[in-house]
Amino acid sequence: MAGPGRAAAGRPAGSASWLSRVVDLPLPWLRATLCVLLAVPLLLWLRRSRDFLQPGPLLGGLAIGGLIVAAWFVTGSLGHLSEHPETLEPAWLATHSRRPEALSFVAPTAYTLDLLTLWSDRGTVLSFGITTVLGTLLGAAATALLRREFRWEGFRDVRDTAQHLVGAVLMGVGGVTALGCSIGQGLSGLSLLSAGSFIAVAGIVAGAVAALRYQAWVIEREA
Protein backbone atom coordinates (compact mmCIF):
# COMPACT_ATOMS: atom_id res chain seq x y z
CA MET A 1 0.00 0.00 0.00
CA ALA A 2 1.35 3.36 -0.98
CA GLY A 3 -1.47 5.24 0.70
CA PRO A 4 -5.21 5.04 1.40
CA GLY A 5 -6.78 2.61 -1.02
CA ARG A 6 -3.76 2.62 -3.34
CA ALA A 7 -1.79 -0.24 -4.84
CA ALA A 8 1.88 -0.18 -5.62
CA ALA A 9 2.26 0.44 -9.32
CA GLY A 10 2.94 -2.63 -11.40
CA ARG A 11 3.73 -5.03 -8.56
CA PRO A 12 1.89 -6.98 -5.84
CA ALA A 13 1.58 -5.81 -2.26
CA GLY A 14 4.98 -6.01 -0.56
CA SER A 15 3.85 -7.93 2.54
CA ALA A 16 2.04 -10.60 0.52
CA SER A 17 4.99 -11.00 -1.86
CA TRP A 18 7.41 -11.35 1.07
CA LEU A 19 5.19 -13.91 2.83
CA SER A 20 4.85 -15.87 -0.41
CA ARG A 21 8.62 -16.30 -0.54
CA VAL A 22 8.82 -17.24 3.14
CA VAL A 23 6.21 -20.02 2.99
CA ASP A 24 7.24 -21.05 -0.55
CA LEU A 25 3.68 -20.76 -1.87
CA PRO A 26 2.64 -19.11 -5.15
CA LEU A 27 1.18 -15.67 -4.56
CA PRO A 28 -2.33 -16.45 -5.93
CA TRP A 29 -2.60 -19.52 -3.69
CA LEU A 30 -1.33 -17.56 -0.71
CA ARG A 31 -3.90 -14.84 -1.24
CA ALA A 32 -6.72 -17.38 -1.54
CA THR A 33 -5.57 -19.19 1.61
CA LEU A 34 -5.32 -15.99 3.63
CA CYS A 35 -8.76 -14.86 2.45
CA VAL A 36 -10.31 -18.13 3.62
CA LEU A 37 -8.46 -18.06 6.96
CA LEU A 38 -9.65 -14.50 7.59
CA ALA A 39 -13.16 -14.70 6.16
CA VAL A 40 -14.41 -17.97 7.68
CA PRO A 41 -13.84 -17.06 11.37
CA LEU A 42 -15.29 -13.60 10.73
CA LEU A 43 -18.42 -15.04 9.13
CA LEU A 44 -18.86 -17.52 11.98
CA TRP A 45 -18.57 -14.69 14.49
CA LEU A 46 -21.05 -12.49 12.58
CA ARG A 47 -23.60 -15.32 12.48
CA ARG A 48 -24.10 -14.79 16.20
CA SER A 49 -25.93 -11.56 15.37
CA ARG A 50 -29.52 -11.81 14.16
CA ASP A 51 -29.17 -8.53 12.29
CA PHE A 52 -26.39 -9.98 10.13
CA LEU A 53 -28.73 -12.63 8.73
CA GLN A 54 -31.22 -10.01 7.52
CA PRO A 55 -31.34 -9.26 3.75
CA GLY A 56 -30.36 -5.61 4.23
CA PRO A 57 -26.91 -6.13 5.82
CA LEU A 58 -26.13 -9.07 3.53
CA LEU A 59 -26.99 -7.19 0.35
CA GLY A 60 -25.27 -4.06 1.61
CA GLY A 61 -22.08 -5.98 2.36
CA LEU A 62 -22.11 -7.65 -1.04
CA ALA A 63 -22.69 -4.30 -2.75
CA ILE A 64 -19.83 -2.58 -0.92
CA GLY A 65 -17.50 -5.49 -1.60
CA GLY A 66 -18.47 -5.38 -5.25
CA LEU A 67 -17.73 -1.64 -5.36
CA ILE A 68 -14.23 -2.26 -4.01
CA VAL A 69 -13.54 -4.82 -6.74
CA ALA A 70 -15.07 -2.56 -9.39
CA ALA A 71 -12.94 0.38 -8.22
CA TRP A 72 -9.72 -1.62 -8.58
CA PHE A 73 -10.81 -2.70 -12.06
CA VAL A 74 -11.77 0.79 -13.23
CA THR A 75 -8.64 2.54 -11.95
CA GLY A 76 -6.20 -0.32 -12.50
CA SER A 77 -7.40 -1.69 -15.84
CA LEU A 78 -9.72 0.69 -17.69
CA GLY A 79 -7.67 3.72 -16.65
CA HIS A 80 -4.30 2.14 -17.43
CA LEU A 81 -1.97 3.12 -20.26
CA SER A 82 0.91 0.79 -20.95
CA GLU A 83 2.90 3.73 -22.35
CA HIS A 84 2.02 7.37 -21.75
CA PRO A 85 2.67 9.45 -24.90
CA GLU A 86 4.51 12.15 -22.93
CA THR A 87 6.57 10.11 -20.45
CA LEU A 88 6.73 6.79 -22.37
CA GLU A 89 6.09 5.05 -19.04
CA PRO A 90 3.08 3.12 -17.69
CA ALA A 91 0.40 5.45 -16.35
CA TRP A 92 -2.94 5.31 -14.57
CA LEU A 93 -5.06 8.23 -15.70
CA ALA A 94 -8.09 8.16 -13.40
CA THR A 95 -6.37 8.93 -10.08
CA HIS A 96 -4.38 11.71 -8.44
CA SER A 97 -1.71 9.28 -7.27
CA ARG A 98 -1.25 7.92 -10.82
CA ARG A 99 -1.66 4.44 -9.38
CA PRO A 100 -4.63 2.08 -9.07
CA GLU A 101 -6.96 3.14 -6.25
CA ALA A 102 -10.13 1.85 -4.64
CA LEU A 103 -12.57 3.61 -2.31
CA SER A 104 -11.16 6.13 0.16
CA PHE A 105 -12.37 9.39 1.71
CA VAL A 106 -9.36 11.07 3.35
CA ALA A 107 -7.22 12.33 0.47
CA PRO A 108 -10.16 12.51 -2.00
CA THR A 109 -11.98 14.91 0.34
CA ALA A 110 -8.98 17.25 0.21
CA TYR A 111 -8.85 16.90 -3.58
CA THR A 112 -12.55 17.77 -3.73
CA LEU A 113 -11.98 20.95 -1.71
CA ASP A 114 -9.12 21.84 -4.06
CA LEU A 115 -11.41 21.37 -7.04
CA LEU A 116 -14.10 23.60 -5.52
CA THR A 117 -11.69 26.38 -4.54
CA LEU A 118 -9.34 26.17 -7.55
CA TRP A 119 -11.83 25.11 -10.21
CA SER A 120 -10.31 27.45 -12.82
CA ASP A 121 -6.85 25.89 -12.44
CA ARG A 122 -6.15 23.57 -15.37
CA GLY A 123 -4.08 21.33 -13.13
CA THR A 124 -7.14 20.52 -11.02
CA VAL A 125 -8.96 17.61 -12.62
CA LEU A 126 -11.94 15.44 -11.78
CA SER A 127 -10.46 12.16 -10.55
CA PHE A 128 -11.92 8.86 -9.40
CA GLY A 129 -11.54 9.86 -5.75
CA ILE A 130 -13.40 13.14 -6.25
CA THR A 131 -16.27 11.46 -8.06
CA THR A 132 -16.44 8.93 -5.21
CA VAL A 133 -16.86 11.72 -2.64
CA LEU A 134 -19.43 13.62 -4.71
CA GLY A 135 -21.30 10.44 -5.63
CA THR A 136 -21.49 9.36 -1.99
CA LEU A 137 -22.95 12.72 -0.93
CA LEU A 138 -25.49 12.79 -3.76
CA GLY A 139 -26.41 9.13 -3.27
CA ALA A 140 -26.90 9.56 0.47
CA ALA A 141 -29.07 12.65 -0.06
CA ALA A 142 -31.17 10.92 -2.73
CA THR A 143 -31.67 7.84 -0.56
CA ALA A 144 -32.69 9.93 2.46
CA LEU A 145 -35.17 11.91 0.37
CA LEU A 146 -36.69 8.82 -1.23
CA ARG A 147 -37.08 7.13 2.16
CA ARG A 148 -38.35 10.39 3.70
CA GLU A 149 -35.61 10.30 6.31
CA PHE A 150 -33.90 13.56 5.36
CA ARG A 151 -33.70 16.05 8.23
CA TRP A 152 -31.48 18.83 9.48
CA GLU A 153 -29.54 18.19 12.68
CA GLY A 154 -27.58 20.45 14.99
CA PHE A 155 -25.59 20.30 18.19
CA ARG A 156 -27.49 19.87 21.44
CA ASP A 157 -25.40 22.25 23.56
CA VAL A 158 -21.88 23.60 24.05
CA ARG A 159 -20.63 20.30 25.43
CA ASP A 160 -22.00 18.38 22.46
CA THR A 161 -20.34 20.87 20.10
CA ALA A 162 -16.99 20.49 21.89
CA GLN A 163 -17.18 16.69 21.73
CA HIS A 164 -17.85 16.78 18.00
CA LEU A 165 -14.95 19.19 17.44
CA VAL A 166 -12.56 16.98 19.41
CA GLY A 167 -13.80 13.93 17.52
CA ALA A 168 -13.35 15.70 14.19
CA VAL A 169 -9.76 16.64 15.05
CA LEU A 170 -8.96 13.08 16.16
CA MET A 171 -10.50 11.59 13.03
CA GLY A 172 -8.76 14.08 10.74
CA VAL A 173 -5.33 13.65 12.29
CA GLY A 174 -5.82 9.89 12.56
CA GLY A 175 -6.91 9.55 8.95
CA VAL A 176 -3.89 11.47 7.67
CA THR A 177 -1.47 9.67 10.00
CA ALA A 178 -2.83 6.22 9.11
CA LEU A 179 -2.95 7.11 5.38
CA GLY A 180 -6.62 6.17 5.25
CA CYS A 181 -9.90 5.77 7.08
CA SER A 182 -12.12 2.81 7.90
CA ILE A 183 -12.94 2.64 4.18
CA GLY A 184 -9.54 3.34 2.62
CA GLN A 185 -7.63 1.09 5.01
CA GLY A 186 -10.42 -1.07 6.44
CA LEU A 187 -11.89 -2.14 3.10
CA SER A 188 -9.67 -1.13 0.19
CA GLY A 189 -6.41 -1.79 2.02
CA LEU A 190 -7.49 -5.09 3.53
CA SER A 191 -8.64 -6.26 0.11
CA LEU A 192 -4.92 -6.25 -0.79
CA LEU A 193 -3.98 -7.97 2.49
CA SER A 194 -1.78 -4.97 3.29
CA ALA A 195 0.13 -5.28 6.57
CA GLY A 196 -0.20 -1.53 7.13
CA SER A 197 -3.97 -1.78 6.78
CA PHE A 198 -4.17 -4.48 9.45
CA ILE A 199 -2.28 -2.18 11.82
CA ALA A 200 -4.51 0.78 10.94
CA VAL A 201 -7.70 -1.24 11.42
CA ALA A 202 -6.49 -2.49 14.80
CA GLY A 203 -6.01 1.14 15.85
CA ILE A 204 -9.45 2.10 14.52
CA VAL A 205 -11.13 -0.72 16.45
CA ALA A 206 -9.22 0.10 19.64
CA GLY A 207 -10.18 3.77 19.35
CA ALA A 208 -13.84 2.91 18.75
CA VAL A 209 -13.95 0.60 21.78
CA ALA A 210 -12.30 3.25 23.97
CA ALA A 211 -14.76 5.93 22.80
CA LEU A 212 -17.79 3.70 23.42
CA ARG A 213 -16.59 2.84 26.92
CA TYR A 214 -16.03 6.52 27.65
CA GLN A 215 -19.55 7.38 26.50
CA ALA A 216 -20.99 4.56 28.61
CA TRP A 217 -19.04 5.85 31.63
CA VAL A 218 -20.39 9.37 31.11
CA ILE A 219 -23.98 8.11 30.84
CA GLU A 220 -23.63 6.02 34.00
CA ARG A 221 -22.14 8.94 35.92
CA GLU A 222 -24.95 11.28 34.90
CA ALA A 223 -27.72 8.75 35.56
C-alpha positions, -999 to +999 in steps of 0.1 A: +000+000+000+013+034-010-015+052+007-052+050+014-068+026-010-038+026-033-018-002-048+019-002-056+023+004-093+029-026-114+037-050-086+019-070-058+016-058-023+050-060-006+038-079+025+020-106+005+050-110-019+074-114+011+052-139+028+049-159-004+086-163-005+088-172+031+062-200+030+072-210-005+037-208-019+026-191-052+012-157-046-023-164-059-026-195-037-013-176-007-039-148-012-067-174-015-056-192+016-053-160+036-088-149+025-103-181+036-085-181+070-096-145+076-132-147+062-144-180+077-138-171+114-153-136+107-184-150+091-189-175+120-186-147+145-210-125+126-236-153+125-241-148+162-259-116+154-295-118+142-292-085+123-264-100+101-287-126+087-312-100+075-313-093+038-304-056+042-269-061+058-261-091+035-270-072+003-253-041+016-221-060+024-221-076-010-227-043-028-198-026-009-175-055-016-185-054-053-177-016-054-142-023-040-135-048-067-151-026-094-129+004-082-097-016-086-108-027-121-118+008-132-086+025-120-062-003-125-074-017-158-097+007-177-077+037-167-043+021-174-020+031-203+009+008-210+029+037-223+020+074-218+027+094-249+045+122-229+066+101-205+067+068-224+061+050-190+031+031-177+004+055-163-029+053-146-051+082-157-081+082-134-064+089-101-044+117-084-017+093-073-013+079-108-017+044-094-046+021-091-070+031-062-101+018-046-126+036-023-112+061+002-124+094+017-094+111+034-072+123+005-102+125-020-120+149+003-090+172+002-088+169-036-126+178-037-120+209-017-091+218-041-114+214-070-141+236-055-117+264-045-093+262-075-118+251-102-103+275-128-069+259-124-062+236-154-041+213-131-071+205-110-090+176-126-119+154-118-105+122-106-119+089-094-115+099-057-134+131-062-163+115-081-164+089-052-169+117-026-194+136-047-213+104-056-215+094-020-229+127-009-255+128-038-264+091-033-269+096+005-291+126-001-312+109-027-317+078-006-327+099+025-352+119+004-367+088-012-371+071+022-383+104+037-356+103+063-339+136+054-337+160+082-315+188+095-295+182+127-276+204+150-256+203+182-275+199+214-254+223+236-219+236+240-206+203+254-220+184+225-203+209+201-170+205+219-172+167+217-178+168+180-150+192+174-126+170+194-138+139+175-134+157+142-098+166+151-090+131+162-105+116+130-088+141+107-053+136+123-058+099+126-069+095+089-039+115+077-015+097+100-028+062+091-030+071+054-066+062+052-099+058+071-121+028+079-129+026+042-095+033+026-076+011+050-104-011+064-119-021+031-097-011+002-064-018+020-075-051+035-086-063+001-049-063-008-040-080+025-018-050+033+001-053+066-002-015+071-040-018+068-042-045+095-023-022+118-045+008+109-077-012+114-065-025+148-060+011+158-094+021+145-111-007+164-092+001+196-102+038+194-138+029+187-140+006+218-123+033+240-148+059+228-178+037+234-166+028+269-160+065+277-195+074+265-210+046+286-190+058+316-204+094+311-240+081+308-236+060+340-221+089+359-250+113+349-277+088+356 
